[in-house]
């Protein structure tokens, strides 16, 4: 059973930056893709950024130019660098890993953007 553990959430002022990190319990070489999703109160979980094992990363329109997803297969980690944060980025952020047709999720980390 793959385990994903997120870290790095917290409270930040608008315009600030945060870096989220996710560590996998096993090698990520077999993961088709890794990435980050988020869920705000009253909303469904939505894709933020996904980095496939090959090809380009995909970003939600709302975060393009501000967020960057990176993957280190040797360290089994996937990070999300978030810059110029806005109040509407407030949500619980979940790490995701896909192996074949199966999705694995972390427990989530809260990001709050507020002055």
Buried (B, 14 or more C-beta within 10 A) or exposed (E): EBEBBBBBBEEBEEEBEBEBBBBBEEEBEEBBBBBBBBBBEEEEBEBBBBBBBEEEBBBBEEBEEBBBBBBEBEEBBBBBBBBEBBEEBBBBBBBBBBBEEEEBBBEBBEBBBEE
